[in-house]
């Protein structure tokens, strides 16, 4: 079955406020899915194994989120020249969705990659739960994420890299942590106990650590530059970002309606294909972003810092739902 493939062209790096789709049918479907989802969370006795596909009373008998064709999780994957790794990532993510019977979709946002990544994504959308957004050029990771959020259909949104740096196997546990801790955002962290990085030079690791330390005045999060996170849709609807660079997590932490945030440990795997996103221009842009966010945080009437929770490796292991038995 061909999944809905959306094409969007962005003329500039300026991103308007993120708003949900206005299509009436999509809105009705999303509202119905959220009602089912929250009924499940309110009554844990309804949840059999596998944990996420709980069945609840509906107008015409028992229904589930998957049966309603409304994903519970949308993962945005920005791409630029990621052809060598994209199919592997999609296969891994779909394996995780299938094993945990997790109704989810991938939203691939391609910036007109000259290596044919966009065409590959279109092909994957023919046989996988994938939506594709085609943009006119390389317009920045932050704007790509917001454009992906705009066409996503789930009540929980996420971001991960296409180059296999982030483990899809962690997604079910992150989703469970989002609910059990009543957080608005869950961030995959390299810099809390249990987290780390591999295949990185000492200079690269030092630069990353310094960037996170510099962000401490505006957020309690230890890995505020992470590109691997989940966030509730209502926490980012209507939010306008001012930085089009790749520190979108930090931007949403300060500008979004994030009342509670949790960090979970994971090991970041350095890129083995493609080009690194870090360069002098991005580093300069990050310093300007910190200046702007610091002013916003210190402004009169600014929202309070979010409640912060650090998840231990032991808690994360307990929160990880067991895969369903093969059928």
C-alpha positions as a Markdown table, in Angstrom:
| # | Residue | x | y | z |
|---|---|---|---|---|
| 1 | Unk | 0.0 | 0.0 | 0.0 |
| 2 | Unk | 1.3 | 3.4 | -0.9 |
| 3 | Unk | 1.5 | 5.7 | 2.1 |
| 4 | Unk | 0.7 | 9.3 | 1.8 |
| 5 | Unk | 3.7 | 11.2 | 0.4 |
| 6 | Unk | 3.6 | 15.0 | 1.0 |
| 7 | Unk | 5.8 | 17.4 | -1.0 |
| 8 | Unk | 6.7 | 20.7 | 0.4 |
| 9 | Unk | 9.0 | 23.4 | -0.9 |
| 10 | Unk | 10.4 | 26.0 | 1.5 |
| 11 | Unk | 11.7 | 29.2 | -0.1 |
| 12 | Unk | 13.7 | 30.4 | 2.9 |
| 13 | Unk | 15.0 | 29.4 | 6.2 |
| 14 | Unk | 12.4 | 31.4 | 8.1 |
| 15 | Unk | 10.0 | 29.0 | 9.8 |
| 16 | Unk | 6.5 | 30.1 | 10.6 |
| 17 | Unk | 4.9 | 28.9 | 13.8 |
| 18 | Unk | 4.3 | 25.1 | 13.9 |
| 19 | Unk | 0.6 | 24.4 | 13.5 |
| 20 | Unk | -1.2 | 21.1 | 13.1 |
| 21 | Unk | -2.7 | 20.2 | 9.7 |
| 22 | Unk | -6.0 | 22.0 | 9.1 |
| 23 | Unk | -7.5 | 19.1 | 7.1 |
| 24 | Unk | -10.8 | 18.3 | 8.9 |
| 25 | Unk | -10.5 | 14.6 | 8.4 |
| 26 | Unk | -6.9 | 14.5 | 9.7 |
| 27 | Unk | -8.0 | 16.6 | 12.7 |
| 28 | Unk | -10.9 | 14.2 | 13.5 |
| 29 | Unk | -8.6 | 11.2 | 13.2 |
| 30 | Unk | -6.0 | 12.8 | 15.5 |
| 31 | Unk | -8.6 | 13.7 | 18.1 |
| 32 | Unk | -10.0 | 10.2 | 18.1 |
| 33 | Unk | -6.6 | 8.7 | 18.4 |
| 34 | Unk | -5.7 | 10.9 | 21.3 |
| 35 | Unk | -9.0 | 10.0 | 23.1 |
| 36 | Unk | -8.1 | 6.3 | 22.7 |
| 37 | Unk | -4.5 | 6.9 | 23.8 |
| 38 | Unk | -5.5 | 8.8 | 26.9 |
| 39 | Unk | -8.2 | 6.3 | 27.9 |
| 40 | Unk | -5.5 | 3.6 | 27.7 |
| 41 | Unk | -3.1 | 5.6 | 29.9 |
| 42 | Unk | -5.8 | 6.3 | 32.4 |
| 43 | Unk | -6.7 | 2.6 | 32.8 |
| 44 | Unk | -3.5 | 0.5 | 32.9 |
| 45 | Unk | -5.7 | -2.6 | 33.4 |
| 46 | Unk | -6.6 | -2.3 | 29.7 |
| 47 | Unk | -3.0 | -2.8 | 28.7 |
| 48 | Unk | -2.1 | -6.4 | 27.7 |
| 49 | Unk | 1.1 | -7.5 | 26.1 |
| 50 | Unk | 2.3 | -6.0 | 23.8 |
| 51 | Unk | 2.1 | -2.8 | 26.0 |
| 52 | Unk | 1.2 | -0.1 | 23.5 |
| 53 | Unk | -1.6 | -1.7 | 21.4 |
| 54 | Unk | -4.2 | -1.7 | 24.1 |
| 55 | Unk | -7.7 | -2.1 | 22.9 |
| 56 | Unk | -10.5 | 0.1 | 24.3 |
| 57 | Unk | -14.2 | 0.4 | 23.8 |
| 58 | Unk | -15.2 | 2.3 | 20.7 |
| 59 | Unk | -18.4 | 3.1 | 18.9 |
| 60 | Unk | -18.3 | -0.1 | 16.9 |
| 61 | Unk | -16.6 | -2.4 | 19.4 |
| 62 | Unk | -13.0 | -2.7 | 20.4 |
| 63 | Unk | -10.5 | -0.6 | 18.5 |
| 64 | Unk | -6.8 | 0.3 | 18.7 |
| 65 | Unk | -4.7 | 3.2 | 17.5 |
| 66 | Unk | -3.2 | 1.1 | 14.7 |
| 67 | Unk | -6.7 | 0.0 | 13.6 |
| 68 | Unk | -7.7 | 3.7 | 13.4 |
| 69 | Unk | -4.8 | 4.4 | 11.1 |
| 70 | Unk | -3.5 | 7.0 | 13.4 |
| 71 | Unk | 0.1 | 6.6 | 14.5 |
| 72 | Unk | 1.0 | 7.3 | 18.1 |
| 73 | Unk | 4.5 | 8.3 | 17.2 |
| 74 | Unk | 5.9 | 10.3 | 14.3 |
| 75 | Unk | 9.7 | 10.4 | 13.9 |
| 76 | Unk | 11.2 | 13.2 | 11.7 |
| 77 | Unk | 14.4 | 12.2 | 9.9 |
| 78 | Unk | 16.1 | 15.2 | 8.2 |
| 79 | Unk | 18.3 | 14.1 | 5.3 |
| 80 | Unk | 21.0 | 15.6 | 3.0 |
| 81 | Unk | 23.1 | 13.1 | 1.1 |
| 82 | Unk | 22.2 | 10.1 | 3.3 |
| 83 | Unk | 21.4 | 7.6 | 0.6 |
| 84 | Unk | 24.0 | 5.1 | 1.9 |
| 85 | Unk | 22.3 | 4.8 | 5.3 |
| 86 | Unk | 18.7 | 5.8 | 4.9 |
| 87 | Unk | 17.3 | 2.4 | 3.9 |
| 88 | Unk | 19.1 | 0.7 | 6.8 |
| 89 | Unk | 17.6 | 3.2 | 9.2 |
| 90 | Unk | 14.1 | 2.7 | 7.9 |
| 91 | Unk | 14.4 | -1.0 | 8.0 |
| 92 | Unk | 15.7 | -0.9 | 11.6 |
| 93 | Unk | 13.0 | 1.5 | 12.7 |
| 94 | Unk | 10.2 | -0.5 | 11.1 |
| 95 | Unk | 11.6 | -3.7 | 12.8 |
| 96 | Unk | 11.3 | -1.9 | 16.1 |
| 97 | Unk | 7.7 | -0.7 | 15.4 |
| 98 | Unk | 6.7 | -4.2 | 14.3 |
| 99 | Unk | 8.3 | -6.0 | 17.3 |
| 100 | Unk | 6.6 | -3.7 | 19.8 |
| 101 | Unk | 3.4 | -3.4 | 17.7 |
| 102 | Unk | 3.9 | 0.4 | 18.0 |
| 103 | Unk | 1.8 | 2.4 | 15.5 |
| 104 | Unk | 4.4 | 4.8 | 14.2 |
| 105 | Unk | 5.5 | 6.6 | 11.1 |
| 106 | Unk | 8.7 | 8.1 | 9.7 |
| 107 | Unk | 8.7 | 11.6 | 8.2 |
| 108 | Unk | 11.7 | 12.0 | 5.9 |
| 109 | Unk | 12.6 | 15.6 | 5.1 |
| 110 | Unk | 15.1 | 15.8 | 2.3 |
| 111 | Unk | 16.8 | 19.0 | 1.2 |
| 112 | Unk | 17.1 | 18.2 | -2.5 |
| 113 | Unk | 20.1 | 15.8 | -1.9 |
| 114 | Unk | 22.2 | 15.5 | -5.1 |
| 115 | Unk | 23.0 | 11.9 | -4.2 |
| 116 | Unk | 19.4 | 10.8 | -4.8 |
| 117 | Unk | 18.3 | 10.5 | -1.2 |
| 118 | Unk | 14.9 | 12.0 | -1.9 |
| 119 | Unk | 14.2 | 9.5 | -4.7 |
| 120 | Unk | 15.2 | 6.7 | -2.5 |
| 121 | Unk | 12.8 | 8.0 | 0.2 |
| 122 | Unk | 10.0 | 8.1 | -2.3 |
| 123 | Unk | 10.6 | 4.4 | -3.1 |
| 124 | Unk | 10.7 | 3.5 | 0.6 |
| 125 | Unk | 7.3 | 5.3 | 1.1 |
| 126 | Unk | 5.8 | 2.8 | -1.4 |
| 127 | Unk | 6.2 | -0.1 | 1.1 |
| 128 | Unk | 6.9 | 1.4 | 4.5 |
| 129 | Unk | 5.0 | 3.8 | 6.9 |
| 130 | Unk | 6.9 | 6.7 | 5.5 |
| 131 | Unk | 6.0 | 10.3 | 4.5 |
| 132 | Unk | 8.4 | 12.4 | 2.5 |
| 133 | Unk | 8.9 | 16.1 | 2.4 |
| 134 | Unk | 11.0 | 17.5 | -0.5 |
| 135 | Unk | 12.5 | 20.9 | 0.1 |
| 136 | Unk | 14.1 | 23.1 | -2.5 |
| 137 | Unk | 17.6 | 23.1 | -1.0 |
| 138 | Unk | 19.8 | 22.9 | 2.1 |
| 139 | Unk | 17.9 | 25.2 | 4.5 |
| 140 | Unk | 19.1 | 24.0 | 7.9 |
| 141 | Unk | 18.3 | 21.2 | 10.2 |
| 142 | Unk | 16.1 | 23.2 | 12.5 |
| 143 | Unk | 13.8 | 24.2 | 9.7 |
| 144 | Unk | 13.7 | 20.7 | 8.4 |
| 145 | Unk | 12.5 | 19.4 | 11.8 |
| 146 | Unk | 9.7 | 22.0 | 11.9 |
| 147 | Unk | 8.6 | 21.2 | 8.4 |
| 148 | Unk | 8.5 | 17.5 | 9.4 |
| 149 | Unk | 6.4 | 18.3 | 12.4 |
| 150 | Unk | 4.0 | 20.2 | 10.2 |
| 151 | Unk | 3.1 | 17.1 | 8.2 |
| 152 | Unk | 3.4 | 14.5 | 11.0 |
| 153 | Unk | 0.1 | 13.1 | 12.3 |
| 154 | Unk | 0.9 | 11.6 | 15.7 |
| 155 | Unk | 0.4 | 13.2 | 19.2 |
| 156 | Unk | 4.0 | 12.5 | 20.1 |
| 157 | Unk | 6.7 | 13.8 | 17.7 |
| 158 | Unk | 10.4 | 12.8 | 17.6 |
| 159 | Unk | 13.7 | 13.5 | 15.8 |
| 160 | Unk | 16.6 | 11.3 | 14.9 |
| 161 | Unk | 19.5 | 11.3 | 12.5 |
| 162 | Unk | 19.5 | 9.2 | 9.3 |
| 163 | Unk | 23.1 | 8.1 | 9.6 |
| 164 | Unk | 22.5 | 5.4 | 12.3 |
| 165 | Unk | 24.0 | 7.6 | 15.1 |
| 166 | Unk | 20.8 | 7.1 | 17.1 |
| 167 | Unk | 19.4 | 3.7 | 18.1 |
| 168 | Unk | 15.8 | 3.0 | 16.9 |
| 169 | Unk | 15.6 | 0.3 | 19.6 |
| 170 | Unk | 15.5 | 3.0 | 22.3 |
| 171 | Unk | 12.3 | 4.6 | 20.9 |
| 172 | Unk | 9.8 | 2.4 | 22.8 |
| 173 | Unk | 11.5 | 3.0 | 26.1 |
| 174 | Unk | 11.7 | 6.7 | 25.4 |
| 175 | Unk | 8.0 | 6.7 | 24.7 |
| 176 | Unk | 7.3 | 4.8 | 27.9 |
| 177 | Unk | 9.4 | 7.3 | 29.9 |
| 178 | Unk | 7.5 | 10.2 | 28.4 |
| 179 | Unk | 4.3 | 8.8 | 29.9 |
| 180 | Unk | 5.5 | 7.3 | 33.2 |
| 181 | Unk | 7.3 | 10.5 | 34.2 |
| 182 | Unk | 4.6 | 12.9 | 32.8 |
| 183 | Unk | 7.2 | 14.7 | 30.8 |
| 184 | Unk | 6.7 | 16.9 | 27.8 |
| 185 | Unk | 10.0 | 16.0 | 26.3 |
| 186 | Unk | 12.4 | 13.1 | 26.6 |
| 187 | Unk | 16.0 | 13.6 | 25.3 |
| 188 | Unk | 18.5 | 10.9 | 24.4 |
| 189 | Unk | 21.7 | 12.0 | 26.3 |
| 190 | Unk | 25.3 | 11.3 | 25.9 |
| 191 | Unk | 26.3 | 13.1 | 29.0 |
| 192 | Unk | 24.5 | 11.4 | 31.9 |
| 193 | Unk | 25.5 | 8.1 | 33.6 |
| 194 | Unk | 25.1 | 5.3 | 31.1 |
| 195 | Unk | 25.5 | 7.5 | 28.0 |
| 196 | Unk | 28.5 | 8.1 | 25.9 |
| 197 | Unk | 30.0 | 8.6 | 22.4 |
| 198 | Unk | 31.9 | 6.3 | 20.1 |
| 199 | Unk | 34.0 | 6.9 | 17.0 |
| 200 | Unk | 34.6 | 10.5 | 18.0 |
| 201 | Unk | 37.9 | 12.3 | 18.2 |
| 202 | Unk | 39.0 | 13.9 | 21.4 |
| 203 | Unk | 38.6 | 17.4 | 19.8 |
| 204 | Unk | 35.1 | 16.7 | 18.6 |
| 205 | Unk | 34.1 | 15.4 | 22.0 |
| 206 | Unk | 35.5 | 18.4 | 23.7 |
| 207 | Unk | 33.7 | 20.8 | 21.4 |
| 208 | Unk | 30.4 | 18.9 | 22.0 |
| 209 | Unk | 30.9 | 19.0 | 25.8 |
| 210 | Unk | 31.7 | 22.7 | 25.7 |
| 211 | Unk | 28.6 | 23.4 | 23.7 |
| 212 | Unk | 26.4 | 21.7 | 26.3 |
| 213 | Unk | 28.1 | 23.4 | 29.3 |
| 214 | Unk | 27.5 | 26.8 | 27.6 |
| 215 | Unk | 23.8 | 25.9 | 27.5 |
| 216 | Unk | 23.5 | 25.3 | 31.2 |
| 217 | Unk | 22.3 | 28.9 | 32.1 |
| 218 | Unk | 19.2 | 28.4 | 29.9 |
| 219 | Unk | 18.3 | 24.7 | 30.6 |
| 220 | Unk | 19.0 | 22.0 | 33.2 |
| 221 | Unk | 19.4 | 19.4 | 30.4 |
| 222 | Unk | 23.0 | 18.0 | 30.2 |
| 223 | Unk | 22.8 | 17.2 | 26.5 |
| 224 | Unk | 20.9 | 20.2 | 25.2 |
| 225 | Unk | 22.5 | 19.8 | 21.7 |
| 226 | Unk | 21.1 | 16.3 | 21.3 |
| 227 | Unk | 19.5 | 15.5 | 18.0 |
| 228 | Unk | 17.6 | 12.5 | 19.4 |
| 229 | Unk | 14.4 | 13.3 | 21.3 |
| 230 | Unk | 10.6 | 12.9 | 21.7 |
| 231 | Unk | 8.2 | 15.8 | 22.4 |
| 232 | Unk | 4.5 | 16.1 | 22.9 |
| 233 | Unk | 2.8 | 17.8 | 20.0 |
| 234 | Unk | 0.9 | 20.3 | 22.2 |
| 235 | Unk | 4.3 | 21.5 | 23.7 |
| 236 | Unk | 5.5 | 22.8 | 20.3 |
| 237 | Unk | 2.3 | 23.8 | 18.4 |
| 238 | Unk | 2.5 | 27.5 | 17.6 |
| 239 | Unk | 6.2 | 27.7 | 18.4 |
| 240 | Unk | 8.4 | 29.8 | 16.2 |
| 241 | Unk | 12.1 | 29.0 | 16.1 |
| 242 | Unk | 14.6 | 31.7 | 15.4 |
| 243 | Unk | 17.6 | 29.5 | 14.7 |
| 244 | Unk | 17.6 | 27.3 | 11.5 |
| 245 | Unk | 20.8 | 25.5 | 12.6 |
| 246 | Unk | 21.0 | 22.0 | 14.0 |
| 247 | Unk | 20.5 | 22.8 | 17.7 |
| 248 | Unk | 16.8 | 22.4 | 17.4 |
| 249 | Unk | 16.5 | 20.6 | 20.7 |
| 250 | Unk | 17.8 | 23.6 | 22.7 |
| 251 | Unk | 15.6 | 25.9 | 20.7 |
| 252 | Unk | 12.4 | 23.9 | 21.6 |
| 253 | Unk | 13.5 | 23.5 | 25.3 |
| 254 | Unk | 13.5 | 27.3 | 25.7 |
| 255 | Unk | 10.8 | 28.5 | 23.2 |
| 256 | Unk | 8.4 | 25.6 | 23.6 |
| 257 | Unk | 6.0 | 24.9 | 26.4 |
| 258 | Unk | 8.2 | 22.4 | 28.1 |
| 259 | Unk | 7.1 | 22.1 | 31.7 |
| 260 | Unk | 8.9 | 18.8 | 32.4 |
| 261 | Unk | 11.8 | 17.1 | 30.7 |
| 262 | Unk | 13.6 | 13.8 | 31.2 |
| 263 | Unk | 17.0 | 12.6 | 29.9 |
| 264 | Unk | 17.7 | 9.0 | 29.1 |
| 265 | Unk | 21.2 | 7.6 | 28.5 |
| 266 | Unk | 22.3 | 6.3 | 25.1 |
| 267 | Unk | 25.6 | 5.8 | 23.2 |
| 268 | Unk | 26.0 | 8.0 | 20.2 |
| 269 | Unk | 27.8 | 6.3 | 17.3 |
| 270 | Unk | 29.9 | 8.7 | 15.2 |
| 271 | Unk | 29.2 | 9.0 | 11.6 |
| 272 | Unk | 30.7 | 6.4 | 9.3 |
| 273 | Unk | 29.3 | 7.8 | 6.1 |
| 274 | Unk | 28.2 | 11.2 | 4.8 |
| 275 | Unk | 29.5 | 14.5 | 6.1 |
| 276 | Unk | 29.5 | 15.9 | 9.6 |
| 277 | Unk | 27.0 | 18.7 | 10.3 |
| 278 | Unk | 29.5 | 20.6 | 12.4 |
| 279 | Unk | 31.4 | 23.5 | 10.8 |
| 280 | Unk | 32.6 | 27.0 | 11.7 |
| 281 | Unk | 29.4 | 28.6 | 10.4 |
| 282 | Unk | 27.2 | 26.3 | 12.6 |
| 283 | Unk | 29.4 | 27.0 | 15.7 |
| 284 | Unk | 29.1 | 30.8 | 15.2 |
| 285 | Unk | 25.4 | 30.4 | 14.8 |
| 286 | Unk | 25.2 | 28.4 | 18.0 |
| 287 | Unk | 26.8 | 31.2 | 20.0 |
| 288 | Unk | 24.3 | 33.7 | 18.6 |
| 289 | Unk | 21.5 | 31.3 | 19.4 |
| 290 | Unk | 22.7 | 31.0 | 23.0 |
| 291 | Unk | 22.7 | 34.8 | 23.3 |
| 292 | Unk | 19.2 | 35.1 | 22.1 |
| 293 | Unk | 17.9 | 32.3 | 24.3 |
| 294 | Unk | 19.6 | 33.7 | 27.3 |
| 295 | Unk | 17.9 | 37.0 | 26.8 |
| 296 | Unk | 14.6 | 35.2 | 26.4 |
| 297 | Unk | 15.1 | 33.2 | 29.6 |
| 298 | Unk | 16.0 | 36.3 | 31.5 |
| 299 | Unk | 13.1 | 38.4 | 30.2 |
| 300 | Unk | 10.3 | 39.5 | 32.5 |
| 301 | Unk | 7.5 | 37.1 | 32.4 |
| 302 | Unk | 9.6 | 34.3 | 31.0 |
| 303 | Unk | 8.3 | 30.8 | 31.8 |
| 304 | Unk | 10.0 | 29.0 | 34.7 |
| 305 | Unk | 12.7 | 26.4 | 34.0 |
| 306 | Unk | 11.2 | 23.0 | 33.4 |
| 307 | Unk | 11.1 | 20.2 | 36.0 |
| 308 | Unk | 14.1 | 18.0 | 35.2 |
| 309 | Unk | 14.5 | 14.3 | 35.7 |
| 310 | Unk | 17.6 | 12.2 | 34.9 |
| 311 | Unk | 16.7 | 8.5 | 34.1 |
| 312 | Unk | 19.2 | 5.9 | 35.3 |
| 313 | Unk | 20.2 | 3.0 | 33.1 |
| 314 | Unk | 18.4 | 0.6 | 35.6 |
| 315 | Unk | 15.1 | 2.6 | 35.3 |
| 316 | Unk | 15.5 | 2.7 | 31.5 |
| 317 | Unk | 16.0 | -1.0 | 31.4 |
| 318 | Unk | 12.8 | -1.6 | 33.4 |
| 319 | Unk | 10.9 | 0.9 | 31.3 |
| 320 | Unk | 11.9 | -0.9 | 28.1 |
| 321 | Unk | 8.8 | -2.9 | 26.9 |
| 322 | Unk | 9.5 | -6.5 | 25.9 |
| 323 | Unk | 9.1 | -7.2 | 22.2 |
| 324 | Unk | 6.1 | -9.2 | 21.2 |
| 325 | Unk | 6.5 | -12.8 | 20.2 |
| 326 | Unk | 6.8 | -13.4 | 16.4 |
| 327 | Unk | 3.5 | -14.5 | 14.9 |
